[in-house]
């Protein structure tokens, strides 16, 4: 079981496709959890059966100067720790400091990577930590899926995550321009699949792609994922609230007040309903191979 912990809702980039659901409400002076509060949240999730680790994310987590201390707290709780960042603030000094504190994995946004982001990925890759380049596929960049994959591999990434555009957060305001139709999604997958062979890099779909849209058999170089949100993957927002996933604004409870197990048990019916959601009635009797579980609840 893994948690995406949004330690801040602030960001230093203005990405049209960003799925940060808090950006429209946030202000520069918005209060963030203190280190002691974060430690309490970690205590309330670390005791849950099957919990493995935490990804520190946001917003842009490196806008907080105490991210190394947060990493230390996660390690102290006995959990693995990763960092999801746009990479523009990820200097060699910060990388070394984070690793010294126990960081094991970098997830770096690679949708339209700036020079700083490319250098950060290359620097992180040389440390021995694993590095994933995350690409948000949308209407304006899907033809570059192969090139971006090859560049990420050349810079030393271990894996590429293909995340099709989901219209939540700021992305909801630009969905008409960024929405990726199924035909163009297939084009992106074909380009990435070819790059997987030439670049020799592991590629997976971070946002599920339904087998009725693209058969995994047609893309041997890509691992097709399923939705694990509300099951083995959860989100914790900047206020300590537990949610089923980053795109979902529905709050199940607050981890400053209750343990993960208490919150999940109290919301068993709501979580079951979320997990059983399907895009249409035809999904119920689907006989296609694979188990997409209806796909992403927010990609429709």
N, C-alpha and C positions, 0 to 999 in steps of 0.2 A: 504494500500500500504506500502511495506517494502523495505528498502534499505540495501544491504550488502556493507559496506564502508571499502574498503581495505586500511587501514591507513599506511601500510608498505608492501613492497614486499619481505622483508627479512624473513628468517626462521632459527630456531636453530636446525631443524631436517632435515635429508636427506631422505625424504619419496619417494619411487619409484612411488607411486600412486598419488602424489600431483598434483592437477589441477591448481596450481598457474601459470598462463600463462606468468608471467613476470620474473620468476626465471632465465631463460636462458640469459636474457638481463641485469639483475641487477648486481650492484657492491656494495661493502661494503660502498662506499662513496656516493651512489646514493641519490639525494635530495628527501626529503619527504615534504609534505605540512606542513606549520607552523600552529600553533593554530589559528592565525588570518585568514589564508586561509581556514582552516577547518570550522571556524565559518561562513565564506562567503558562502561556499558550502552548509552548513546546512540551511542558510537563503534562498538560492535559491531552496531548496527542501521542506522546511517546509510550504511554502505558497501554495503548490500544493494541490488540493482537494483530500481528502481521504488518505493522508499520515498519517501513524501511528507510525512508528519507524525505528530505525537503528540498525543493527548488526555490531559491530566493529570487523573487521577481517583483514586478511592479505593474505600472509605471516603469521608470528606469531606476532600479535599486541602487545604482552607484551614485545617485544624487544624495543618498544618505552617506555621510562620512564614516558611520559606524558599522558598515557592512562586515568588515573583518571580525568585529566583536559578535555580530549576529551569527556568523559562521562558527565561531568558537562555541556559542551557546548551543547550536544545533549538534555539534560534535559532542559536547558535554552531555547532551540528552541521549547519546548513544545512537545517533542517526547519521546516515550518509547525507552529503550536502552538495548541491549543484547551484549554479548561478545562471539566470536567464537575463541577458543584457543586449542592448543594441550595439555595444562594443565601442562607441565613440569616446567613452571615458575610461576604457580599460587599458591603462598604461602598463608598461613592463613592471613598474614599481608596485602597482596595485595587484597585478597578477601574482607576483612573488609573495606579497603580504597575505593574499587570500589563501594561497596554497599552504603557506606556513601555518595558517590557522585551521587547516583541515579540508579546504575545498577540493573536490575530486573531479568535477565535471563542469565544463562551460557550454552553455547553449547560447549561441550568438546569432542575432538577427542578420540575415543575409539577403533580404528582399531586394534592396537597392544599396549595396554596401558602400559606404564612404571609405576614403583612404584609411582613416583611423580604424574603421571596423576591420578592414582587410589585414592591416598590420597587427591588430589585436588578436585576430584569429591565428595568424601565423606565429605570433609570440606565444600564445597559450598552447598551441599544438606542440611546441618544442619543449614544453615543461614535463611531458609525460602524462599529463592529465588528458582525459578524453574530451573531444570537442565536437559538438554538433552545430552545423550551419542550418539555421531555420529560414526557409523561404516561404513567404506568403504569396501564393499564386493568385493573381487577379487579372482583370481584363487588359491592363496596360503592360504586363510583364511576362505573360505566359509563354511567349515565343522565346524568352531568354532562359527558360527552365534548364535547358541543357548547358548553356554557357555558364550560368551561375553555379551549376553543379560541378562543372569542370574546374572553375576558378577555386571553389571551396576545397576541392580535392587537391589542387596544386598548392594551395596555401597550408595544407596539412590537416584538414578536418578528417575526423574518423567516420562521420556520418552526415547525411543531409536529410532534414525533415521537410517534406512537402506539405504545407498547410494551405488548403484552398481557402479563399477569402470567405469570411463569415461576417455577415452584416450586423455586428453588435458594436457597442461603444461608439467611437467616432466613425467607424466604418458604416454604421447605419445611416449616417448623413450623406454618404457618398456611394451608397450601394448601387445606384443606377449606373454609375460610370465604372465601378469596379467589379460588378457581378460577373462571374465566369460561367458561361454556359457549358453544357456537357460536351459539346463538340470541341470547344477550345481547351477544356480540361483534358480531354483525350490527347490533344496535340501536345500539351505540356507534359503529360505522362510519357508519351512516346519519346520526346526529346530527352527527358530525364533518364528514361530507361536506357537509351542509347549511350548517354554519358556515363551511366553506371558501369557499362561494359568497358568503355574506352579509358575511364579514369580509375576504375577498380575501387569504387567507394560504395559503402552501404547506404541505401536509400529506403526510406519508409514514409508512409503517409501519416502525418501527425493528426490531421483531421480525416476521419473515415471517408472512404470513397465506396459507395455501394456497388456490389457486384452487378446490379442491373444497369449501372452506368459504365463501369469498366471492369472487365473480367481480369482477375489477377494472373490468369494463365497467359494473357497477352502481353504481360509486362514482367518477365522473369527477373529483371534486375531491381524490382521494387517490392518491398514487403508491405502488404496492405494491412493496416491496423483496424481494430474495432474500437468502439466507444467504451471506455472504462470508467467514465465519470460517474460519481455516485456509487462506485463499487470498489475499485482499487486506486482511484485517483480522485483527489478532492482539492478544493481551493479555499484558502483563508484570506480574507480581504484585509485592507489596511487597518481595520478597526477590530480585528480578531474574530470576525464572523465567519462561520463555516458555510460554504456553498458547495453544490455538487460539482461545478466547474467554473472556469474563469469567465465564460460568456453568460452565465446564469446570475441574475441579480437577486434571486430568491434566497433569503437568509434562513438557515435552519436553526441557528442558535449562536451564542457567543462563547468562544473558548476561554475567555477570561472568567466566565461564570460557571461553566460546566465542562466536563470532560467530553472528548470525542464520542466515547461509547454512550454516554448519557444522551447527548444530542441526537445521535443516530437512532437510538432506541425510541426516543420520543417522536421522531419523525419517520418512522418505518413506513407508514402508509404513503407519505409524500414522496419518499425516495423510491418506493416500489412503483409508484405512478410515473415518476421521471424515467426510471429504467425501462418500463414497459411501453413508453411512447413509441409510436411508429408514424412514418410520414403519411401513410395512407392505409386503407383497409387491405389493399393488395399485399402489403408487407406481411400481414399475419400468416398468409398461406404460402409465402415465398418458398420455392424449392431450389433456388440457386445455391451453388456451393459458397461456403464462407458464412460468417455470422456477423453482419454489419450492425446488427441490433437496431435497424432502422436508420442508421447513419447519424450524422450530427444533428442534434435537436435544433440548432440555430443556423444551419446552413441553407435552409429552405427560403 
